[in-house]
């Protein structure tokens, strides 16, 4: 089991353009690079400052876990799952308090599915006009056809639903 560390973040420059990447180790024991959104770096620096790390940006080769436990090692997969689930339930409770019972019910239905974070990120990238081939690569899919079948088809279904609900 590989522990994600701050050393997995790396600043790189291509054609004079600096940007950050994150090395992901995932399905099929494959490693691939994900380009970090520029806006993410501020959150990453804030997290590192909160942890009391010396340098706001990550340092090459750094072994500090991204999600450290109280003992100094990394929190486990099950702990991450539990934190996610607690956040989803708290969000659903707030939605319900604000009169959004249907949305709260949907949130509770997916409360234990961390994979939805991945789907949300990919869907947002597609909605923002991202190239399906690039999104597919960053998701680690074997080809863009699969990504398109999962995300674009669901986007088209959503469009149909929204279209049917429009007022005349």
CNS distance restraints for C-alpha pairs under 8 A (distance, minus, plus):
assign (resid   2 and name CA) (resid  25 and name CA) 7.76 0.50 0.50
assign (resid   3 and name CA) (resid  65 and name CA) 6.75 0.50 0.50
assign (resid   3 and name CA) (resid  74 and name CA) 6.87 0.50 0.50
assign (resid   4 and name CA) (resid   8 and name CA) 6.79 0.50 0.50
assign (resid   4 and name CA) (resid  65 and name CA) 5.92 0.50 0.50
assign (resid   4 and name CA) (resid  66 and name CA) 6.10 0.50 0.50
assign (resid   4 and name CA) (resid  67 and name CA) 7.98 0.50 0.50
assign (resid   5 and name CA) (resid   9 and name CA) 7.99 0.50 0.50
assign (resid   5 and name CA) (resid  62 and name CA) 7.00 0.50 0.50
assign (resid   5 and name CA) (resid  63 and name CA) 5.42 0.50 0.50
assign (resid   5 and name CA) (resid  64 and name CA) 5.35 0.50 0.50
assign (resid   5 and name CA) (resid  65 and name CA) 4.11 0.50 0.50
assign (resid   5 and name CA) (resid  66 and name CA) 4.95 0.50 0.50
assign (resid   6 and name CA) (resid  58 and name CA) 5.71 0.50 0.50
assign (resid   6 and name CA) (resid  59 and name CA) 7.28 0.50 0.50
assign (resid   6 and name CA) (resid  61 and name CA) 7.97 0.50 0.50
assign (resid   6 and name CA) (resid  62 and name CA) 5.73 0.50 0.50
assign (resid   6 and name CA) (resid  63 and name CA) 6.33 0.50 0.50
assign (resid   6 and name CA) (resid  64 and name CA) 5.82 0.50 0.50
assign (resid   6 and name CA) (resid  65 and name CA) 6.21 0.50 0.50
assign (resid   6 and name CA) (resid  66 and name CA) 5.61 0.50 0.50
assign (resid   7 and name CA) (resid  58 and name CA) 6.66 0.50 0.50
assign (resid   7 and name CA) (resid  59 and name CA) 6.35 0.50 0.50
assign (resid   7 and name CA) (resid  60 and name CA) 5.35 0.50 0.50
assign (resid   7 and name CA) (resid  61 and name CA) 4.65 0.50 0.50
assign (resid   7 and name CA) (resid  62 and name CA) 4.23 0.50 0.50
assign (resid   7 and name CA) (resid  63 and name CA) 5.76 0.50 0.50
assign (resid   7 and name CA) (resid  64 and name CA) 7.46 0.50 0.50
assign (resid   8 and name CA) (resid  22 and name CA) 5.54 0.50 0.50
assign (resid   8 and name CA) (resid  23 and name CA) 5.14 0.50 0.50
assign (resid   8 and name CA) (resid  24 and name CA) 7.58 0.50 0.50
assign (resid   8 and name CA) (resid  61 and name CA) 7.77 0.50 0.50
assign (resid   9 and name CA) (resid  20 and name CA) 6.89 0.50 0.50
assign (resid   9 and name CA) (resid  21 and name CA) 5.74 0.50 0.50
assign (resid   9 and name CA) (resid  22 and name CA) 4.48 0.50 0.50
assign (resid   9 and name CA) (resid  23 and name CA) 6.52 0.50 0.50
assign (resid   9 and name CA) (resid  58 and name CA) 6.43 0.50 0.50
assign (resid   9 and name CA) (resid  59 and name CA) 7.98 0.50 0.50
assign (resid   9 and name CA) (resid  60 and name CA) 7.56 0.50 0.50
assign (resid  10 and name CA) (resid  20 and name CA) 5.56 0.50 0.50
assign (resid  10 and name CA) (resid  21 and name CA) 5.38 0.50 0.50
assign (resid  10 and name CA) (resid  22 and name CA) 6.38 0.50 0.50
assign (resid  10 and name CA) (resid  58 and name CA) 7.36 0.50 0.50
assign (resid  10 and name CA) (resid  59 and name CA) 7.73 0.50 0.50
assign (resid  10 and name CA) (resid  60 and name CA) 6.51 0.50 0.50
assign (resid  11 and name CA) (resid  18 and name CA) 6.94 0.50 0.50
assign (resid  11 and name CA) (resid  19 and name CA) 5.69 0.50 0.50
assign (resid  11 and name CA) (resid  20 and name CA) 4.31 0.50 0.50
assign (resid  11 and name CA) (resid  21 and name CA) 6.36 0.50 0.50
assign (resid  12 and name CA) (resid  18 and name CA) 5.65 0.50 0.50
assign (resid  12 and name CA) (resid  19 and name CA) 5.57 0.50 0.50
assign (resid  12 and name CA) (resid  20 and name CA) 6.00 0.50 0.50
assign (resid  12 and name CA) (resid  21 and name CA) 7.34 0.50 0.50
assign (resid  13 and name CA) (resid  17 and name CA) 5.19 0.50 0.50
assign (resid  13 and name CA) (resid  18 and name CA) 4.18 0.50 0.50
assign (resid  13 and name CA) (resid  19 and name CA) 6.23 0.50 0.50
assign (resid  14 and name CA) (resid  18 and name CA) 6.58 0.50 0.50
assign (resid  19 and name CA) (resid  35 and name CA) 7.59 0.50 0.50
assign (resid  19 and name CA) (resid  36 and name CA) 7.53 0.50 0.50
assign (resid  19 and name CA) (resid  38 and name CA) 7.51 0.50 0.50
assign (resid  20 and name CA) (resid  35 and name CA) 6.17 0.50 0.50
assign (resid  20 and name CA) (resid  36 and name CA) 5.53 0.50 0.50
assign (resid  20 and name CA) (resid  38 and name CA) 7.83 0.50 0.50
assign (resid  21 and name CA) (resid  33 and name CA) 6.12 0.50 0.50
assign (resid  21 and name CA) (resid  34 and name CA) 5.43 0.50 0.50
assign (resid  21 and name CA) (resid  35 and name CA) 4.48 0.50 0.50
assign (resid  21 and name CA) (resid  36 and name CA) 5.38 0.50 0.50
assign (resid  22 and name CA) (resid  33 and name CA) 5.64 0.50 0.50
assign (resid  22 and name CA) (resid  34 and name CA) 5.19 0.50 0.50
assign (resid  22 and name CA) (resid  35 and name CA) 6.47 0.50 0.50
assign (resid  22 and name CA) (resid  36 and name CA) 6.72 0.50 0.50
assign (resid  23 and name CA) (resid  31 and name CA) 6.48 0.50 0.50
assign (resid  23 and name CA) (resid  32 and name CA) 5.68 0.50 0.50
assign (resid  23 and name CA) (resid  33 and name CA) 4.65 0.50 0.50
assign (resid  23 and name CA) (resid  34 and name CA) 6.37 0.50 0.50
assign (resid  24 and name CA) (resid  31 and name CA) 5.38 0.50 0.50
assign (resid  24 and name CA) (resid  32 and name CA) 5.41 0.50 0.50
assign (resid  24 and name CA) (resid  33 and name CA) 6.15 0.50 0.50
assign (resid  24 and name CA) (resid  34 and name CA) 7.06 0.50 0.50
assign (resid  25 and name CA) (resid  29 and name CA) 6.44 0.50 0.50
assign (resid  25 and name CA) (resid  30 and name CA) 5.68 0.50 0.50
assign (resid  25 and name CA) (resid  31 and name CA) 4.39 0.50 0.50
assign (resid  25 and name CA) (resid  32 and name CA) 6.75 0.50 0.50
assign (resid  26 and name CA) (resid  30 and name CA) 5.61 0.50 0.50
assign (resid  26 and name CA) (resid  31 and name CA) 6.41 0.50 0.50
assign (resid  27 and name CA) (resid 140 and name CA) 7.85 0.50 0.50
assign (resid  32 and name CA) (resid 138 and name CA) 7.15 0.50 0.50
assign (resid  32 and name CA) (resid 140 and name CA) 6.92 0.50 0.50
assign (resid  33 and name CA) (resid 138 and name CA) 6.68 0.50 0.50
assign (resid  34 and name CA) (resid 138 and name CA) 5.29 0.50 0.50
assign (resid  35 and name CA) (resid 138 and name CA) 7.76 0.50 0.50
assign (resid  36 and name CA) (resid  40 and name CA) 6.48 0.50 0.50
assign (resid  36 and name CA) (resid  41 and name CA) 7.62 0.50 0.50
assign (resid  37 and name CA) (resid  41 and name CA) 7.46 0.50 0.50
assign (resid  39 and name CA) (resid  43 and name CA) 7.64 0.50 0.50
assign (resid  40 and name CA) (resid  44 and name CA) 6.30 0.50 0.50
assign (resid  41 and name CA) (resid  45 and name CA) 6.10 0.50 0.50
assign (resid  41 and name CA) (resid  57 and name CA) 7.86 0.50 0.50
assign (resid  42 and name CA) (resid  46 and name CA) 6.15 0.50 0.50
assign (resid  43 and name CA) (resid  47 and name CA) 6.15 0.50 0.50
assign (resid  44 and name CA) (resid  48 and name CA) 6.25 0.50 0.50
assign (resid  44 and name CA) (resid  56 and name CA) 7.97 0.50 0.50
assign (resid  44 and name CA) (resid  57 and name CA) 7.39 0.50 0.50
assign (resid  45 and name CA) (resid  49 and name CA) 6.13 0.50 0.50
assign (resid  45 and name CA) (resid  56 and name CA) 4.72 0.50 0.50
assign (resid  45 and name CA) (resid  57 and name CA) 5.60 0.50 0.50
assign (resid  46 and name CA) (resid  50 and name CA) 6.16 0.50 0.50
assign (resid  46 and name CA) (resid  56 and name CA) 7.34 0.50 0.50
assign (resid  47 and name CA) (resid  51 and name CA) 6.28 0.50 0.50
assign (resid  48 and name CA) (resid  52 and name CA) 6.37 0.50 0.50
assign (resid  48 and name CA) (resid  53 and name CA) 5.51 0.50 0.50
assign (resid  48 and name CA) (resid  55 and name CA) 7.66 0.50 0.50
assign (resid  48 and name CA) (resid  56 and name CA) 5.86 0.50 0.50
assign (resid  48 and name CA) (resid  57 and name CA) 7.55 0.50 0.50
assign (resid  49 and name CA) (resid  53 and name CA) 5.76 0.50 0.50
assign (resid  49 and name CA) (resid  54 and name CA) 7.69 0.50 0.50
assign (resid  49 and name CA) (resid  55 and name CA) 7.81 0.50 0.50
assign (resid  49 and name CA) (resid  56 and name CA) 6.05 0.50 0.50
assign (resid  55 and name CA) (resid  59 and name CA) 7.39 0.50 0.50
assign (resid  58 and name CA) (resid  62 and name CA) 7.22 0.50 0.50
assign (resid  64 and name CA) (resid  68 and name CA) 7.69 0.50 0.50
assign (resid  65 and name CA) (resid  73 and name CA) 6.73 0.50 0.50
assign (resid  65 and name CA) (resid  74 and name CA) 5.43 0.50 0.50
assign (resid  66 and name CA) (resid  74 and name CA) 7.39 0.50 0.50
assign (resid  67 and name CA) (resid  74 and name CA) 5.58 0.50 0.50
assign (resid  67 and name CA) (resid  75 and name CA) 6.00 0.50 0.50
assign (resid  68 and name CA) (resid  72 and name CA) 5.68 0.50 0.50
assign (resid  68 and name CA) (resid  73 and name CA) 5.48 0.50 0.50
assign (resid  68 and name CA) (resid  74 and name CA) 4.20 0.50 0.50
assign (resid  68 and name CA) (resid  75 and name CA) 5.63 0.50 0.50
assign (resid  69 and name CA) (resid  73 and name CA) 5.46 0.50 0.50
assign (resid  69 and name CA) (resid  74 and name CA) 5.11 0.50 0.50
assign (resid  69 and name CA) (resid  75 and name CA) 4.86 0.50 0.50
assign (resid  75 and name CA) (resid  79 and name CA) 6.17 0.50 0.50
assign (resid  75 and name CA) (resid  80 and name CA) 7.06 0.50 0.50
assign (resid  76 and name CA) (resid  80 and name CA) 6.44 0.50 0.50
assign (resid  77 and name CA) (resid  81 and name CA) 6.24 0.50 0.50
assign (resid  78 and name CA) (resid  82 and name CA) 6.16 0.50 0.50
assign (resid  79 and name CA) (resid  83 and name CA) 6.21 0.50 0.50
assign (resid  80 and name CA) (resid  84 and name CA) 6.16 0.50 0.50
assign (resid  81 and name CA) (resid  85 and name CA) 6.13 0.50 0.50
assign (resid  81 and name CA) (resid 112 and name CA) 6.95 0.50 0.50
assign (resid  81 and name CA) (resid 114 and name CA) 6.83 0.50 0.50
assign (resid  82 and name CA) (resid  86 and name CA) 6.16 0.50 0.50
assign (resid  82 and name CA) (resid 112 and name CA) 7.99 0.50 0.50
assign (resid  83 and name CA) (resid  87 and name CA) 6.25 0.50 0.50
assign (resid  84 and name CA) (resid  88 and name CA) 6.22 0.50 0.50
assign (resid  84 and name CA) (resid 111 and name CA) 7.52 0.50 0.50
assign (resid  84 and name CA) (resid 112 and name CA) 7.44 0.50 0.50
assign (resid  84 and name CA) (resid 114 and name CA) 7.00 0.50 0.50
assign (resid  85 and name CA) (resid  89 and name CA) 6.19 0.50 0.50
assign (resid  85 and name CA) (resid 111 and name CA) 5.07 0.50 0.50
assign (resid  85 and name CA) (resid 112 and name CA) 5.39 0.50 0.50
assign (resid  86 and name CA) (resid  90 and name CA) 6.14 0.50 0.50
assign (resid  86 and name CA) (resid 111 and name CA) 7.99 0.50 0.50
assign (resid  87 and name CA) (resid  91 and name CA) 6.09 0.50 0.50
assign (resid  88 and name CA) (resid  92 and name CA) 6.11 0.50 0.50
assign (resid  88 and name CA) (resid 107 and name CA) 6.49 0.50 0.50
assign (resid  88 and name CA) (resid 108 and name CA) 6.86 0.50 0.50
assign (resid  88 and name CA) (resid 111 and name CA) 5.35 0.50 0.50
assign (resid  89 and name CA) (resid  93 and name CA) 6.10 0.50 0.50
assign (resid  89 and name CA) (resid 107 and name CA) 7.40 0.50 0.50
assign (resid  89 and name CA) (resid 108 and name CA) 6.15 0.50 0.50
assign (resid  89 and name CA) (resid 111 and name CA) 6.58 0.50 0.50
assign (resid  90 and name CA) (resid  94 and name CA) 6.28 0.50 0.50
assign (resid  91 and name CA) (resid  95 and name CA) 6.15 0.50 0.50
assign (resid  91 and name CA) (resid 104 and name CA) 7.66 0.50 0.50
assign (resid  91 and name CA) (resid 107 and name CA) 7.72 0.50 0.50
assign (resid  92 and name CA) (resid  96 and name CA) 6.11 0.50 0.50
assign (resid  92 and name CA) (resid 103 and name CA) 7.50 0.50 0.50
assign (resid  92 and name CA) (resid 104 and name CA) 4.30 0.50 0.50
assign (resid  92 and name CA) (resid 105 and name CA) 7.14 0.50 0.50
assign (resid  92 and name CA) (resid 107 and name CA) 5.70 0.50 0.50
assign (resid  92 and name CA) (resid 108 and name CA) 6.30 0.50 0.50
assign (resid  93 and name CA) (resid  97 and name CA) 6.19 0.50 0.50
assign (resid  93 and name CA) (resid 104 and name CA) 6.80 0.50 0.50
assign (resid  94 and name CA) (resid  98 and name CA) 6.27 0.50 0.50
assign (resid  95 and name CA) (resid  99 and name CA) 6.48 0.50 0.50
assign (resid  95 and name CA) (resid 100 and name CA) 5.14 0.50 0.50
assign (resid  95 and name CA) (resid 101 and name CA) 6.79 0.50 0.50
assign (resid  95 and name CA) (resid 103 and name CA) 6.95 0.50 0.50
assign (resid  95 and name CA) (resid 104 and name CA) 5.44 0.50 0.50
assign (resid  96 and name CA) (resid 100 and name CA) 4.97 0.50 0.50
assign (resid  96 and name CA) (resid 101 and name CA) 4.82 0.50 0.50
assign (resid  96 and name CA) (resid 103 and name CA) 7.85 0.50 0.50
assign (resid  96 and name CA) (resid 104 and name CA) 5.58 0.50 0.50
assign (resid 100 and name CA) (resid 104 and name CA) 6.15 0.50 0.50
assign (resid 101 and name CA) (resid 105 and name CA) 6.11 0.50 0.50
assign (resid 102 and name CA) (resid 106 and name CA) 6.36 0.50 0.50
assign (resid 103 and name CA) (resid 107 and name CA) 6.17 0.50 0.50
assign (resid 104 and name CA) (resid 108 and name CA) 6.22 0.50 0.50
assign (resid 105 and name CA) (resid 109 and name CA) 6.24 0.50 0.50
assign (resid 106 and name CA) (resid 110 and name CA) 6.69 0.50 0.50
assign (resid 107 and name CA) (resid 111 and name CA) 6.04 0.50 0.50
assign (resid 110 and name CA) (resid 116 and name CA) 7.62 0.50 0.50
assign (resid 114 and name CA) (resid 118 and name CA) 7.64 0.50 0.50
assign (resid 115 and name CA) (resid 119 and name CA) 6.59 0.50 0.50
assign (resid 116 and name CA) (resid 120 and name CA) 5.93 0.50 0.50
assign (resid 117 and name CA) (resid 121 and name CA) 6.21 0.50 0.50
assign (resid 118 and name CA) (resid 122 and name CA) 6.24 0.50 0.50
assign (resid 119 and name CA) (resid 123 and name CA) 5.95 0.50 0.50
assign (resid 119 and name CA) (resid 151 and name CA) 7.98 0.50 0.50
assign (resid 120 and name CA) (resid 124 and name CA) 6.04 0.50 0.50
assign (resid 121 and name CA) (resid 125 and name CA) 6.22 0.50 0.50
assign (resid 122 and name CA) (resid 126 and name CA) 6.26 0.50 0.50
assign (resid 122 and name CA) (resid 135 and name CA) 6.76 0.50 0.50
assign (resid 122 and name CA) (resid 139 and name CA) 7.81 0.50 0.50
assign (resid 122 and name CA) (resid 151 and name CA) 7.61 0.50 0.50
assign (resid 123 and name CA) (resid 127 and name CA) 6.09 0.50 0.50
assign (resid 123 and name CA) (resid 151 and name CA) 6.42 0.50 0.50
assign (resid 123 and name CA) (resid 155 and name CA) 7.94 0.50 0.50
assign (resid 124 and name CA) (resid 128 and name CA) 6.05 0.50 0.50
assign (resid 125 and name CA) (resid 129 and name CA) 6.55 0.50 0.50
assign (resid 125 and name CA) (resid 130 and name CA) 5.31 0.50 0.50
assign (resid 125 and name CA) (resid 135 and name CA) 7.27 0.50 0.50
assign (resid 126 and name CA) (resid 130 and name CA) 4.99 0.50 0.50
assign (resid 126 and name CA) (resid 131 and name CA) 7.18 0.50 0.50
assign (resid 126 and name CA) (resid 132 and name CA) 6.85 0.50 0.50
assign (resid 126 and name CA) (resid 135 and name CA) 7.71 0.50 0.50
assign (resid 126 and name CA) (resid 151 and name CA) 7.98 0.50 0.50
assign (resid 126 and name CA) (resid 152 and name CA) 7.93 0.50 0.50
assign (resid 130 and name CA) (resid 134 and name CA) 7.43 0.50 0.50
assign (resid 130 and name CA) (resid 135 and name CA) 6.91 0.50 0.50
assign (resid 131 and name CA) (resid 135 and name CA) 6.31 0.50 0.50
assign (resid 132 and name CA) (resid 136 and name CA) 5.94 0.50 0.50
assign (resid 132 and name CA) (resid 144 and name CA) 6.36 0.50 0.50
assign (resid 132 and name CA) (resid 147 and name CA) 7.29 0.50 0.50
assign (resid 132 and name CA) (resid 148 and name CA) 6.94 0.50 0.50
assign (resid 133 and name CA) (resid 137 and name CA) 6.28 0.50 0.50
assign (resid 133 and name CA) (resid 143 and name CA) 7.64 0.50 0.50
assign (resid 133 and name CA) (resid 144 and name CA) 5.18 0.50 0.50
assign (resid 134 and name CA) (resid 138 and name CA) 6.28 0.50 0.50
assign (resid 135 and name CA) (resid 139 and name CA) 6.19 0.50 0.50
assign (resid 135 and name CA) (resid 147 and name CA) 7.96 0.50 0.50
assign (resid 136 and name CA) (resid 140 and name CA) 6.29 0.50 0.50
assign (resid 136 and name CA) (resid 141 and name CA) 5.38 0.50 0.50
assign (resid 136 and name CA) (resid 142 and name CA) 7.75 0.50 0.50
assign (resid 136 and name CA) (resid 143 and name CA) 6.56 0.50 0.50
assign (resid 136 and name CA) (resid 144 and name CA) 5.22 0.50 0.50
assign (resid 136 and name CA) (resid 147 and name CA) 5.65 0.50 0.50
assign (resid 137 and name CA) (resid 141 and name CA) 5.96 0.50 0.50
assign (resid 137 and name CA) (resid 142 and name CA) 7.62 0.50 0.50
assign (resid 137 and name CA) (resid 143 and name CA) 7.53 0.50 0.50
assign (resid 137 and name CA) (resid 144 and name CA) 7.65 0.50 0.50
assign (resid 141 and name CA) (resid 146 and name CA) 7.11 0.50 0.50
assign (resid 141 and name CA) (resid 147 and name CA) 6.89 0.50 0.50
assign (resid 142 and name CA) (resid 146 and name CA) 7.65 0.50 0.50
assign (resid 143 and name CA) (resid 147 and name CA) 7.11 0.50 0.50
assign (resid 144 and name CA) (resid 148 and name CA) 5.98 0.50 0.50
assign (resid 145 and name CA) (resid 149 and name CA) 6.12 0.50 0.50
assign (resid 146 and name CA) (resid 150 and name CA) 6.35 0.50 0.50
assign (resid 147 and name CA) (resid 151 and name CA) 5.93 0.50 0.50
assign (resid 147 and name CA) (resid 152 and name CA) 7.58 0.50 0.50
assign (resid 148 and name CA) (resid 152 and name CA) 4.92 0.50 0.50
assign (resid 148 and name CA) (resid 153 and name CA) 6.85 0.50 0.50
assign (resid 149 and name CA) (resid 153 and name CA) 5.53 0.50 0.50
assign (resid 149 and name CA) (resid 154 and name CA) 7.98 0.50 0.50
assign (resid 150 and name CA) (resid 154 and name CA) 6.40 0.50 0.50
assign (resid 151 and name CA) (resid 155 and name CA) 6.14 0.50 0.50
assign (resid 152 and name CA) (resid 156 and name CA) 6.18 0.50 0.50
assign (resid 153 and name CA) (resid 157 and name CA) 6.25 0.50 0.50
assign (resid 154 and name CA) (resid 158 and name CA) 6.22 0.50 0.50
assign (resid 155 and name CA) (resid 159 and name CA) 6.25 0.50 0.50
assign (resid 156 and name CA) (resid 160 and name CA) 6.28 0.50 0.50
assign (resid 157 and name CA) (resid 161 and name CA) 6.30 0.50 0.50
assign (resid 158 and name CA) (resid 162 and name CA) 6.14 0.50 0.50
assign (resid 159 and name CA) (resid 163 and name CA) 5.91 0.50 0.50
assign (resid 160 and name CA) (resid 164 and name CA) 6.17 0.50 0.50
assign (resid 161 and name CA) (resid 165 and name CA) 6.47 0.50 0.50
assign (resid 162 and name CA) (resid 166 and name CA) 6.51 0.50 0.50
